[in-house]
Structures are given as C-alpha cells and as structure tokens.
Amino acid sequence: MCGIVGAVALHDISEILLEGINRLEYRGYDSAGLAVVGSRGHIQRIRCVGKVKTLIDAIAKNPISGGTGIAHTRWATHGEPTEQNAHPHISKYIAVVHNGIIENHQSLRSLLIDRGYEFTSETDSEVIAHLTHWEQEQFGGSLLEVVQRVIVQLKGTYGAVVMDSIHPELLVTARSGSPLVIGCGINANFIASDQLALLPVTRHFICLEEGDIATVTHHQVKIFDRDGTIVDRARIKVNMNYDAGDKGGYSHYMKKEIYEQPLAIKRTLEGRFRYGKINFSELDKKANALLSKVEHIQILACGTSYHAGMVARYWFESLSGLSCDVESASEFRYRKSASRKNSLVITLSQSGETADTLAALRLSKKNGYLGSLAICNVMSSSLLRDSDLALITKAGTEICVASTKAFTTQLTMLLMLVASMGRLHDMPIKLEQEIMQALQVLPARIEQMLLMDLDIKNIAKDFIDKQHVLFLGRGEFYPIAMEGSLKLKEISYIHAEAYAAGELKHGPLALIDPDIPVVVMAPKNNLLEKLKSNIEEVRARSGLLYIFSDKDAGFTDTAGMKIIPLPHAEEIIAPILYTVPLQLLAYHVALIKGTDVDQPRNLAKSVTVD
Ligand code: GLU
C-alpha cells in the first residue's frame, strides 16, 4: 500500500511528484505529503490529511519548488491519518518516505529518544529518518553508506526513499518487501512504487529486486544488492497506455472496469486457442514436462483472488480430476504445512505485489513443492519474477480498489489452465472442446449480463437501509456468493456474509428475519433442487429472498421472493457470468448510499503490507 514517488532533475520536479502520487492514489489515500530541496538547500515540506487533491490545492496556494524531492500518499498502518503522521518524515536535513511496516519501531524509537531525538509522529516510519540522521552524524560516510547501515537495523518491510538536503543532487532508495521501480529519464531520474506514476515522464524502467539499494542522481542510477555488490538490473521499455484521469465517460472507475470485462476477457483469451486446443505459448516444453508431473494443486491467494482460487478448486477437481487445495496466503505463510507429493503452487494476484502472497510463495519454495505458477495482471511484478511459470491476464490497468475485471480474467485464465492441465492428465478431449466453446462465447455472454444493469439498479434500492445481507450459493457458486458479499461490504459498508447454502441450517438460519436480504445464486444445474430446499427454509422463516437465476429455472416472483432472471449461461462459464450482476449490485447500492465507490474507506489497492 501507499504510493511513493521520488525525482531528481535539473528542473523543478514538484509537478511530477504531485502527478505521480495522484496516479498512485489507489494505493492509499488517507493523507499525502511532499518535500523538495529548495534553492537555498533547505527542505520544504507540505502535508495534508485526505486525498492527493487536498495536497495539490495546498501547494497551489503555497507553491514550493526544487530539483530533488519525494512524495507519498499514505495508507496508515501506525498512527491515525493526521498531518503529523503523514510522510515525508524529517530529521534535520534528512527526509524519508516509507511504504511498509518497521516491526522493531518501538525499540528503535526508545533507543533514539535516549539519544535525544524528539518524535513528532506516531508512525513506525519516523525511526528511519532519525536513524539515518544519527548514523550520518556519528559515523559519517556517503548517503548510500549511511542507508546501508540503517537498513540492517530495520526489521519488517520497506520501500523507502531517503533525501539529504546537504547533498540534494542524490536520492537513495531501498527495497525489502515493498515494490519499487526506477524510471529513467533524460537529465532526470525517478523512483516510484509503481511505474504507472511515471508514465508521463518516462517509459524506461528498472525494477528493483528484494534487498536492492540504489543511488539515483539526474544522470546516473547505481544499484547494489543486499551484499553491497553493484549489480546490473534489466532496463525494460513499457508500452502501456494509461491516463489516470480518464474514466472513459463513466462516472467511476468501477463502472468502467465492470463494462470493460468483455474486452478484457477477449484479450485474455486471444491467441490461446490453436489447432483445436488451448495453448499457452509462453509455457515451453520444459513447462509442459513440469506440468505433466503434477498430481496436486495448491492455490495461494488473498481477497478476491482467493475467491477465484476457490472456484478453480471446483473446476480442477470436477473437470481435470486433479486434486486441489486453496488457502489464504496470509494464513499459509504463518503455519507449518505439509506439501503433498508432486504438488504445484498456483498463486493469484492482480498486482503481483501482494505481500502475503509473495511471502507464501517464498515459503512454499522451502517446503518441497514441485514448482510454482503465477497468474497475475502485471507483467513486471515481483510475483512473476519469483515464479517458475507465469500466465498474464490481460485485464488492463485496474484502478478501482474493489476488483472486478481482474477477477473475471483470472477465472478465464484458470478455466483455460484447468483444461490444458486436464489434457496432460487424461481429461477427455471432448471436455476440452466444450470448455473452449464456452469460453469463446464468454465475452458476448458478459455483454448480455451487462444489459441487466437497469434491473439491478432497481433492486439496489431495497438494500440501502439494510444492516446485514446474506449471500448463498452451492458448489462453485459458493465462492461467487463470497465474492458478491465481499464487493458489497467493500464499497457500501453493509455487513455481508456468504454461506454455502447447505450450511444454512447449521447456524446462520438463526439470523433470518424480514430485515436481512438473502441473495441466492441459483443457476440451473444439478444442485438446483437442493438449493430450492434451502430457499424454502428461508421462506418458511419469513426471509427476504433475491434469487439470481436462469430464466428457465422455474422460479416465479412471490411475496418475500424477488426473482432476477438472468440471460442464458453455459454451465461451465456460469460462475464467471453470475459475478457480473453481483458487481453491479454492489456498485448501485454504494452509489445510492453515496460512499466513495472507487476508493472505499480504510482500504487501498495492491496490498503490499503484511
Ligand atoms: N507504516 C507507515 C505508516 O503507517 C507506512 C504505511 C504505508 O505503507 O502507507 O505511516
């Protein structure tokens, strides 16, 4: 979380910094700040509570300028979102921005207080500024040497940029657990948490690796690994088109991203069907040799990606016959687990920077898994670099914190993977053909689902004054119910829970009353009759039902039971299709309630802290 931008140039960089953190606002938006070294060699800093726009307005009233500077948009972990806690943090001539958590901040704080430092914030990050100052004053050396001495004293995670107003021609940046890229310009160089921040000024990037420290001046970038050895990291050219201000005529990024799903899925499918088979050209013969040895799948992911993994578990086991477990990466990484024989780890993450998923992947490498495969939406991400195999979804940039198109493209990719791995494990060819046919019509079917927008908008009104909502599903529609409930709580702040419908009688039925809407995913499939019994159990207790179902599933509107008839959905792809009306439901409820749809409270995208 949190967005960091740094810049060194021969000209004023304050505009670049502001534009940069504006583009990174999806990563954190509770407060923001900027510091530059002004013409007299002293640090000028402005910080504000709230979104980057507040900072932009404040700087418009009190302009500051300089050739070297750092900026930050915060997602608070330690200390409330106040001006004092906003970054950059300063210790005399040192200024620091930090993304991550310094776990030993308490002991460092006590040590620094004993040394005479006064803390002005409650953040863990401020220790970095004072420690850097202390090291410089006591032991001297270049800023690089000082930062090298500082980081060995830090426990936890950091992506940090340090500025020294006495030597303003230089920034030093260090990465451990939080992503950082260096943007290479002409007579100017930049640092950011995500290349999106720097697209207006450069297309040339170097991704820092774990443990790297870099010195950045306007004409030179030097990178050192964790042992202090100078290293050469690849410079990549990014041909990405992205305008952060462009909602494409939609009122919110979320709506735009929901509507982009047919195209995003089409792109994810593109080039994958060859010679009547699903084909991953990026997976070579060596990859096939590895995949054909796989006897078990272990999926690790968080949040929405975890739900995609849960759907895939149903698919792997029912379609390809491969056994599959799914676990939250945040749980897996902190427990002792036993790997099954010839087990492949599949990680899922939109950004490829999710700290928990990266840590879980790293742990799995020590636990005797056969190999790892990442499904991710960002080409240059850490997850991809750390995995043996990778498949890139083509969702395009997702800005809204609540994930939509990243989820449906992950499911699309996972279904293709299930089919292609199934082929290596004796799945009937006919089934692969069936999956391919269904996937080919998926974009058009999503278009049809999007035509439900107005109907969903109408039912959304029923939800706005509710305190709780239950979502029910069976089979692979259980994780879809979970995803629907997550979407609703993320952006409308209504408490929502999802249950496997068969679990209702084991407890949650006690909650049913006419004030709790119960949203049921009821496609026409072999579980429909079982689900109908669960629906009756709710009706018998005066529950308020909203049934999302096929037109021909045999439901009719009655008192206490509203039917939302959905367009035709092929059974294999139905979980992907049924996601769309739930996204629209959450969107419309949030819109009517007037919450911040794209940047919901307390959250941020790209969860790079533990
Ligand atoms: N832990 C730091 C803070 O609370 C940085 C959080 C972030 O990554 O935004 O200020």
Boltz pocket constraint, residues with backbone or C-beta under 6 A from the ligand:
constraints:
  - pocket:
      binder: B
      contacts: [[A, 1], [A, 2], [A, 3], [A, 27], [A, 28], [A, 73], [A, 74], [A, 75], [A, 76], [A, 77], [A, 78], [A, 79], [A, 85], [A, 98], [A, 99], [A, 100], [A, 101], [A, 102], [A, 123], [A, 124], [A, 125], [A, 609]]
      max_distance: 6.0
